[in-house]
Every structure is written in C-alpha cells, then in structure tokens.
Amino acid sequence: MAALRMGGKLMTVLTTARSSFRFALDVDGWSELSAWGYDEGLESYFAQLWRDNDPMDAPPTVWLMGYDPRYTRPEELFAAILATTHAPPPEILRALGGDRGQPPAIRPSIASILAHRRAIARHETDSPYLRGAAEALAWLAAEAPNGPLTGQNAPLGGPGILEIEAERWAASAAVYQRRDLPRDWFVGIETTLMWANGQAATPW
C-alpha cells in the first residue's frame, strides 16, 4: 500500500489505472494474504480475501475477480468488499487507500447543514435527488442515526471525514451499480457528501 500513499494524487492514480498492480488488503478479521489490485486485461479492479486462520494453501474465501461483474472504479470494489465482509466502512476505505486525499480546509458547520436541510424541505418536492440530499444532510447533522447507504452510525456531533468519505464511496458505487432505487437518489447523496468533505461547491 505504501506506493499509493500519495496524498491528493491518490484518487487520480486509482481512477486512471491502466497497468496491473496488486497490494495487501488490511481488513480486521481477514488474513494478511488478502489483496486487491487492478487487472489491465480485464480493465477491472479485483480483490482476494482469506479469513484469519484459513490455511495458506487454501483458495480465497472471497474472490471478487472483476470478470462478472467488473469493477471499473475503486468505489465499486469498495462496495463489493463491504457487502461481502460487513467490515466497518472506514476500515475498508483505509485498506483501499481512500483516506489519503487532502482533508477539506473548511468543514460545513451544523448550522449550515441544518439551513440547507430546511431549504430542501421548503421545496416540497418528490424529487429523488432532493430526497437523497435531505437524507445525507440529516445524517451529517446526526439527526438520522445511520448512514443512508452503509448504515454506519453517526458519532455524537455528526460523522467525521472518514465516515463521510466511506459513505460517499458507497453512494458513488451505487450510482453505477444499483437499479433498485432511482439513480438520482444516489446522486443526491453523493453530491451532498462531496460538499461535506470539500469536494463540491454546493450540497444539492
């Protein structure tokens, strides 16, 4: 993983991957044999996970091969690992190096979050996009106990940078992978969480 710890350049490296690579995947409860990487032949990310105490010569307990389905974005691999391991989302984010971006210079205040939440409520719309944004804002303000996609708890005072970014990765994956809810609902969540971590100018 050391090769990917490059601060703000990390996401550029991950999202523009063209050459194959393989790195250790350090997730609690899973063996040090576990790994993730990118297969240039498949043009997909992949992961192989062994549980702790699995024999070293055993095949992976979980093999996300990147063949069917393909994982063309690191966020999609994150969502697949989360669904398979049920490990804490921030831990998976760290294991994939997604915590290496630069933290925002200014975080939105609770007052700002609540003001935007009230502004959305005044629209009285059935827009899936605004509903997604409103749910993300409620979680950011610790008014909703669980993240809208991962179900992770909001600490007292609201989620921190890692919790928000892990939720954002789940939302970004859902935009491309899930069809059980309107795509705009996922986009609304994604946009609001990007704003909360300084990656977008407005929350909705």
C-alpha positions as CSV (number, residue, x, y, z in Angstrom):
1,M,0.0,0.0,0.0
2,A,2.9,2.4,0.6
3,A,3.2,3.1,-3.2
4,L,-0.3,4.5,-3.2
5,R,0.0,6.8,-0.2
6,M,0.4,10.0,-2.2
7,G,-2.0,12.4,-0.6
8,G,-4.1,14.4,-3.0
9,K,-2.8,12.4,-6.0
10,L,-4.2,9.1,-4.8
11,M,-7.6,9.2,-6.4
12,T,-6.0,10.2,-9.8
13,V,-3.8,7.1,-9.6
14,L,-6.8,4.9,-8.7
15,T,-9.3,6.2,-11.3
16,T,-6.8,6.4,-14.1
17,A,-5.3,2.9,-13.6
18,R,-4.1,1.4,-16.8
19,S,-1.4,-1.0,-15.6
20,S,-1.9,-4.0,-13.4
21,F,-1.0,-3.8,-9.8
22,R,-1.6,-5.7,-6.5
23,F,-1.4,-4.6,-2.9
24,A,-2.1,-6.0,0.5
25,L,-5.7,-5.6,1.8
26,D,-5.6,-5.0,5.6
27,V,-9.1,-5.5,7.0
28,D,-9.6,-6.8,10.5
29,G,-10.7,-10.4,10.6
30,W,-9.1,-11.2,7.2
31,S,-5.7,-12.7,6.7
32,E,-2.6,-10.8,5.7
33,L,-2.8,-12.9,2.5
34,S,-5.7,-10.8,1.4
35,A,-5.0,-8.4,-1.5
36,W,-6.6,-6.1,-4.0
37,G,-5.5,-4.6,-7.3
38,Y,-6.2,-3.8,-10.9
39,D,-6.1,-6.2,-13.8
40,E,-5.3,-4.4,-17.1
41,G,-6.5,-7.3,-19.2
42,L,-10.0,-7.2,-17.6
43,E,-9.8,-3.4,-17.1
44,S,-11.2,-4.0,-13.7
45,Y,-10.2,-3.8,-10.0
46,F,-10.3,-7.1,-8.0
47,A,-9.9,-8.4,-4.5
48,Q,-8.9,-11.8,-3.0
49,L,-9.8,-12.3,0.7
50,W,-8.8,-15.1,3.1
51,R,-10.2,-15.2,6.6
52,D,-7.9,-15.3,9.5
53,N,-6.7,-18.8,10.3
54,D,-7.5,-20.0,6.7
55,P,-4.8,-22.4,5.5
56,M,-2.2,-20.6,3.5
57,D,-2.6,-23.0,0.6
58,A,-6.4,-22.6,0.5
59,P,-8.2,-20.7,-2.2
60,P,-9.5,-17.3,-1.3
61,T,-12.7,-17.3,0.8
62,V,-13.9,-14.4,-1.3
63,W,-12.7,-13.7,-4.8
64,L,-14.0,-10.6,-6.4
65,M,-12.5,-11.3,-9.8
66,G,-13.6,-8.3,-11.8
67,Y,-14.9,-10.5,-14.5
68,D,-18.7,-10.7,-13.9
69,P,-19.3,-8.1,-12.6
70,R,-16.5,-5.8,-13.5
71,Y,-15.3,-3.1,-11.1
72,T,-14.2,-0.2,-13.2
73,R,-14.0,2.2,-10.3
74,P,-12.4,1.8,-6.9
75,E,-15.7,2.8,-5.3
76,E,-17.4,-0.2,-6.9
77,L,-14.8,-2.6,-5.5
78,F,-15.2,-0.9,-2.1
79,A,-19.0,-1.6,-2.2
80,A,-18.4,-5.2,-3.1
81,I,-15.9,-5.7,-0.3
82,L,-18.3,-4.0,2.1
83,A,-21.2,-6.3,1.1
84,T,-19.0,-9.4,1.4
85,T,-17.1,-8.7,4.6
86,H,-19.5,-6.3,6.5
87,A,-16.4,-4.7,7.9
88,P,-16.6,-1.1,9.1
89,P,-16.8,1.2,6.0
90,P,-14.0,3.5,7.1
91,E,-11.7,0.5,7.7
92,I,-12.3,-0.7,4.1
93,L,-11.7,2.9,2.9
94,R,-8.4,2.9,4.6
95,A,-7.5,-0.5,3.2
96,L,-8.0,0.7,-0.3
97,G,-6.1,3.9,0.4
98,G,-9.1,6.1,0.0
99,D,-8.3,8.0,3.2
100,R,-5.2,9.6,1.5
101,G,-6.9,12.6,-0.1
102,Q,-6.4,16.0,1.3
103,P,-8.9,16.9,4.1
104,P,-11.1,19.9,3.3
105,A,-9.8,23.3,4.5
106,I,-13.3,24.3,5.8
107,R,-15.9,21.8,7.0
108,P,-19.6,22.9,6.9
109,S,-21.0,23.8,10.3
110,I,-24.0,22.0,11.8
111,A,-25.9,25.4,11.4
112,S,-25.0,25.4,7.6
113,I,-26.1,21.7,7.3
114,L,-29.4,22.4,9.0
115,A,-30.0,25.5,6.9
116,H,-29.7,23.5,3.7
117,R,-31.9,20.8,5.1
118,R,-34.6,23.4,5.8
119,A,-34.2,24.9,2.3
120,I,-34.8,21.5,0.8
121,A,-37.9,21.0,2.9
122,R,-39.4,24.2,1.6
123,H,-39.3,22.8,-1.9
124,E,-41.9,20.2,-1.0
125,T,-40.9,18.1,-4.0
126,D,-40.9,14.4,-4.8
127,S,-37.5,14.8,-6.5
128,P,-35.4,11.7,-5.7
129,Y,-32.3,13.9,-6.0
130,L,-33.5,16.2,-3.2
131,R,-34.7,13.3,-1.1
132,G,-31.2,11.8,-1.3
133,A,-29.6,15.2,-0.4
134,A,-32.0,15.6,2.5
135,E,-31.2,12.1,3.9
136,A,-27.5,12.8,3.6
137,L,-27.9,16.2,5.4
138,A,-29.9,14.5,8.2
139,W,-27.1,12.0,8.8
140,L,-24.4,14.8,8.6
141,A,-26.3,16.6,11.3
142,A,-26.7,13.5,13.4
143,E,-30.5,13.7,13.1
144,A,-30.5,10.3,11.4
145,P,-28.6,7.6,13.3
146,N,-27.4,5.6,10.3
147,G,-25.7,6.4,7.0
148,P,-28.3,6.3,4.2
149,L,-26.3,3.6,2.3
150,T,-23.9,1.8,4.6
151,G,-25.9,2.0,7.8
152,Q,-22.9,3.2,9.7
153,N,-23.6,5.1,12.9
154,A,-23.1,8.8,13.1
155,P,-20.9,9.7,16.1
156,L,-22.1,12.3,18.6
157,G,-21.9,15.6,16.8
158,G,-22.1,14.0,13.3
159,P,-19.8,11.8,11.2
160,G,-16.1,12.6,10.7
161,I,-14.1,12.9,7.5
162,L,-13.5,9.1,7.1
163,E,-17.2,8.2,7.8
164,I,-18.4,10.8,5.3
165,E,-15.9,9.7,2.6
166,A,-16.8,6.0,3.1
167,E,-20.5,6.8,2.7
168,R,-19.6,8.9,-0.4
169,W,-17.7,5.9,-1.9
170,A,-20.8,3.7,-1.3
171,A,-23.0,6.4,-3.0
172,S,-20.7,6.7,-6.0
173,A,-20.7,2.9,-6.5
174,A,-24.5,2.8,-6.2
175,V,-24.8,5.5,-8.9
176,Y,-23.3,3.0,-11.4
177,Q,-24.3,-0.4,-9.9
178,R,-27.7,-0.2,-8.3
179,R,-31.1,-0.1,-10.0
180,D,-33.3,-0.8,-7.0
181,L,-33.8,2.9,-6.4
182,P,-33.8,5.9,-8.6
183,R,-30.3,6.8,-9.8
184,D,-30.9,10.5,-8.8
185,W,-31.4,9.5,-5.2
186,F,-27.9,8.1,-5.1
187,V,-26.6,11.2,-6.9
188,G,-28.2,13.5,-4.4
189,I,-26.5,11.6,-1.5
190,E,-23.2,11.6,-3.4
191,T,-23.3,15.3,-4.1
192,T,-24.1,16.3,-0.6
193,L,-21.4,14.1,0.9
194,M,-18.9,15.6,-1.6
195,W,-19.8,19.0,-0.4
196,A,-19.4,18.0,3.2
197,N,-15.8,16.9,2.5
198,G,-14.9,19.9,0.4
199,Q,-15.2,18.2,-3.0
200,A,-18.3,20.2,-4.3
201,A,-19.2,23.8,-4.0
202,T,-22.9,23.2,-3.1
203,P,-24.7,20.4,-1.2
204,W,-27.6,20.0,-3.7
